[in-house]
Amino acid sequence: MEEQRIRRGGPPLRWGHGPPWLNRWDEERAVRWPWRSTVLLTVFVLMGSNFAAHAQEGERAALDLFARVLLLVAAGQLLWRLRYPVPVVFGTAATVAVYLGAGYPYGPVLLTVAVACFSAVVAGRRRAAWAALGMLWAAHVLVAHWLYRWLPPSGDGPASWGQEIVIATWVVAIVALSELARIRREQWARERAERAQAARRRADEERLRIARELHDVLAHSISVINVQAGVGLALLDTEPEQARTALTTIKAASKEALGEVRQVLDTLRTPGDAPRAPAPGLDRLPELVEQAASAGLTVAVEGEPPRLPPGTDLAAFRIVQEALTNVVRHSGSRHARVHLDHAAGALRLRIDDDGPATGADAGGSGNGLAGMRERAAALGGTIEAGPRPDGGFRVLAVLPLTAQEENR
């Protein structure tokens, strides 16, 4: 049924894509129940209130069945504080207001309001938490300075305003600690999101690097193989020895391509391990010229390749390789020139051919040129590629070097 739905063009059915009430129920079910902390807090409130009642005997009303029910209700509501923080913070504040209004002793019952407020603020329900605390404080002021005449304990007088200042300070302290916890939790969430984004960015960069390597290796080798296969087919009947030479070149090019592809895939299987073979560099430029010659392209090299760090050396080699591959595939010229210049803290590579272009993709495919630009940009360099005023095509790469690398 699910496969039929996907084939018809409809989205697959997954949790989180159903009706809103079902999504809310699924999210609520995923929130854990704080059983252990609620039970411990309830025991602490009941036992602590007994001690508070003894300490305030004669000043406040004694604990009776109704008082213990209120204590249980105030602490028991905290079991729902993670799922329904707003009703819980108002419920605990109202229960504690009734408890204090009945004249029962001050004590750990106030901790239930603090925990409910903390959970509401951390959950992002700041205004609800502030409103609940303000309601509790206003109710206490009303009871302590006006309604005390009609409420237990009998003969009780008005509370001092100093006591109200203490309670107001307690309320402010709860709000401040809750806000501090909320800010810290948001910072942790941002840090986790930034780490996840950085990991995704590193994975994307590695994926692009591997794609560039595979493109450069396969494009060059397959171009050589394609040319030699055409030569071999054309000469197979008339000149079998030259056809054999073409097949030998195909075998060597395919073997080299397989080796480089295997090296790239090995880095995928065992990330972080050192490669089994050194990465190619400009020291293999004569080999590259020889491969181009086997594809019918004569390459003249001007300048000596300097000693380069591995990353720059690999990028320079791949840029020259891709440029020569594009000449073989997209230019009618059978001659190309590679000029190397190392001065002013930069390596300059210039690859020219005399044209003319043989297709719409003159100068190379979009992937090849994009790969060259990405390699140069990764080193802080630039790539210029386009037709020359006198005909043909030019690729100019500038790869910057540090002073330390330049003096090596």
N, C-alpha and C positions, 0 to 999 in steps of 0.2 A: 504493500500500500504506500509506504513511504517512497519507494523507488518510482512508482507510477506518478506520484505527486511531483517529484523532481523532474521526470521526463516531460510532464505537461508544462513545465516552466514555473511551477510554484515553489516557494521557499520551503526547505525542510522544516519539519516540526521539531522544535527544541524548547527546552525550558527557557523562559524569559521572552518567548515570542507569542505567548498565549494571551488570554484576556487579562486586563489589569488586575482584577481581583485574584486571579490565579497567580500572577507574578508576585503580588504582595504576600499571598499566603506562602509561596515558595521561599521568599526572602525571610519572612518571619520564622519559618521552620528552620532556616539555616542559622539563626541566632541562637546561641547556646543559652541554657537556663542556668543562672548563678545559684544553684542549690546550696552548695557548700558554704559560700560566704553569707548567704541569707540565713541559714540555720545557725551559724556561729554568731552572727550579729543579733539574731533573735534571743539566743541564750544569754548573750552579754547584756542586752537591754533588760531582760527580765531579772537577772541576778543583780545587775547594777542598780536597777530601780529599787530593789529591796534595801540595799545599803543606803541609797539616797533617802528612802522613806524613814529609816532609823535616824539618819543624821539630821533630818528636818522635822522630826516628830514634835508636834505642838505648834509648828509654824505652818505646815501644809496638811491637807487631808490625808488620812491613812489609805493605803492601797486596799481596794476591795475588788470584787469580781469584775465590776464594770471597768475599773482601771486596768486590770490585767488583760481584759478583752481589747481595750484600746491599745495597749502595748503590743499585743499580738498582731492586731490589724496594722498598726504603723510599721512594724518590722516585716510582717508577711507581705506587704505590698511590694517590697523591694525585689521579690522574686520576678516581677514583671518589668523591672526598671530598664533592661536592655531592649525589650520589645516595644514597650509603651512608656517612654520616659516622661512625656507631658502629663498623662493622667496620674502616674505614680507620684510625680513631684507635687502636684496639687493635692492628691489624696493624702500623702503623708503630712503635708502642711496643715490640711484641714483636721486630720486626726490628732495631731499634736496640739493644735489650737483648742480642740474640744478637751483634750487631756489637761492642758494648763488652765483652761477656763473652769474646769470642775474642781480646781484647787489641789490637784495632785502634785507631788513633789517634782522639782526640777531634777534632771538627771540624764542618763544615756539616751532617753527617748529623743532628745534633740539630735542625736547622731543619725537617726533615720532620715531626718530632713536633709542633713548635710550630705549623706550618701546619695539620696534621690536627686538633690541639686547637682551634685558632681556628675552623675550619669547623664542628666539632661543637658548640661553645658557641654560635656564631651561629645554628646550626640548631635550638637548643633542647635539645641533648643534653648538658647540663651535667654530670650525674652520670657519664655514660660518659667524658667528657673528663677529669674529675678522677680517676676510677678508673684510666684508662690511664696518666696521669702518675704517680699513686701507685705503680702496678705497676712502671713504669720506674725510679722512684727506689729502690723496695725491691729490685729486681733489681740495681741498681748497688751498693747498700750490701752486698747479699749477696756479690756478686762481689769487691768491693774489700776486704772485711774477713774473708772466710772462704774462698770458692772460689778465690781467687787462687793458692793453693798448687798446684792441679791444672790451672790454665788458663794459656795463653800470655799474655805472654812468660815464658820460664823465668827463675827467679831474681828474679821481681817481688815486691816487698814490699807490705804493706797500705797503702792510701791514707790520707792524713791526714783527720781529721774536719773540718778547715777546708775541704778540697775538697768534702766532702759538704754543708757549709753553702752553698758557692757554687752547687752544683747545686740544692739546695733553693730558694735564692733565685731561680735561673733558672726553676724550675717555678712558683713563686708569681707571678713577673713574667708568665709566659705566661698563667696563669689570669686575672690581673688585667686584662691587655690584652684578652683574649678577652671577659671579662665587660663591660668598657667598650664594646667594639664591639657586643656584643649589646644593651646598654641603649640605645646611640645608635640602633641599627637599629630597635628597638621604638619609640623616640620618633619617628623618621621615619615609621614605619608609622601610628602614632596621628595624626600631623599630616596625613598624606595622607588618612586616614579622616575626620578632622574637616573638612578642606577639601572632600572629596566630599560629606559630610553638609550642610555649609553651602551648597554649590552646589545640592543637591537641595532644601533648605529655601527658598532664593531662588526656584528654579523653581516650587515649590508656591505660594509667596506670589504670584508673578506670575500663575500660572494662576488662583488665586482672585480676584485683582484683575480680571483680564479677564472672568472669569465674572460677577462682580458688575456690571461695566460693561455687559456684554451683556444681563444680566437686567434691569437698571434701564431701559436704553434700549428694549429690545424690549417689556417688560411695559407700560410707559407708552404707547408709541406704538401698540401693537396694541390696547390697551384703548380708546384714542381711535378708532382705525380701526373696531373692532368696534361701538362705539356709533353712530358715524356711518353705518356700513354698514347697521345696522338702521333708522336714521332714513331713509336714502335708499331702502331697499326699501319701507318703509311709505308713503312720500310720492311714490314714483316716478310713479304713475298720477294721483293727485289733485292734488298740488302739485309739479310738476316743478322750479320755481325753488328751492324749499327742498331738493329732492333734489340739485339741481346744487350748492348750497352745501355739502351734506354730502359730496359727491364731491370738491369743492375742498379741504375740510378733510382728507379721507383722503389726497389727493395731497400736501398740505403735510406732514402727519404722517409719511407714508411716506418722503418725500424727506429730512426731518430725521433719521429713524431710519437710513436708508441712509448718510447722511453721518457720523453718529456711529459706526455699525458699521464703516464704512470706516476711520475714524480709529483705532479700536481694533485692527483687523486690520493697519493699517500699522505699528503698534508691534511687532507680531509679526514682520513681514517684515524690518524694519530696527530691531532693538533698540538703544536708546541714542540714536537720533536724536530731535531735538526734534519734537513734534507739529506738523502743518501748520496746525491751528486751535487756538485757546486752549481749555482745558478749561472746561466750563460752571461757573457759580457763581451766587451769590444775586442777582447783577445781572440774571440772566435770570428772576427770579421773576415779573415781570409777564407774560412770555411763557408761563411755566408756568401761570399763572392763566388766561390766554386759552385755552390748549389745554384746560384742565379745563372752561372754560365751553363750548367747542365740544362737549364730551362730556356736557353737561347738568348740570355741577356748578358752583355758585356758590361762589367762594372769597373770604373776607374776610381781608386781611393786616393785622396789627397790629404796629407797630414798624418801624424802618428797619434794613435789613441793614447791618452795619458792614463796614469793610475787613478782609479776612481773607487769610491766606496761601493759596496755591493749593490745597494739600492739604485744609485745613479747609473752604475755600470749595466745593470739589467735593463733599466728603462731605456738607456741609449741603444743597447743592442736590439730591443724589441721595436723601437721607433725606426731604426734603419731596416730591420727585417720587414716590418709592415709596409714601409715606403717602397722597398724593392718588390715586394709581393704585388703592390698596386701597379707598379710599372709593368710587371709581367702580365697582369690580368687586364689592365685597362688602357695601356698605351701601345701605340703602333711602333714606338721607338725600340730598338734592340740595344741601345746604349744608355747607361746611367752613370752619374758621377756622385760620389760621396765625399764631402769635404768636412774635415774635422779641424776645429780651431779651439784652443784652450787658452783664454786670456781674460783679463779683467774679472777674475773670480767666477767665470762661467764657462761651460762647455757648449760650443755652438756646433750643431749638426745641420748640414745642408745637403739634401738629396735632390738632384735635378735629372730630368729626362727631356728629350727634345720633341716628344710627341710624334704625331698627333694622337688625340684620344680616339679610342676604338669603340666607345659606347656611351650611354647616358651617364654611367657612373665614373666619369673621368676623374682620375685622382684617387679613387678608392671608394669603398662602401662607407655608409654612415657609421657602422660599428667600428671599422678600422680607424677612421679618423677620430671618432669619439674616444676609443681606447688610447690613442696617442695623446690626446689632450688630457685625459684623466691621469695618465702616467706623469706627464710634465707638471700638471697642477699639483699632484701629490708631493712633488719636490719643490714647489714654488716657482716652477718654470713656465714657459709658454710654447705654443705650437702655432705656426702660421703655415697654411697649406692652401694653394690655389694656382691658377694658370699664370705663366710668366708672360710678360709683355711681348717677347719675341717668339712665343710658342712654347709648347711643352708644359711641364708641371714642376712645381717646386714645393718641397717640404722643408721648413726651417724650424729647428727646435733649439731653444735656449734653456739649459739646465744649470741653475746656480750651484756654486760650490762654496763651502766655508773656507776660511783662510787655512784652517788646519788641513782640510782635504786637499787644498791647492798645493800645499808644500810637501805633500807626501811623495 
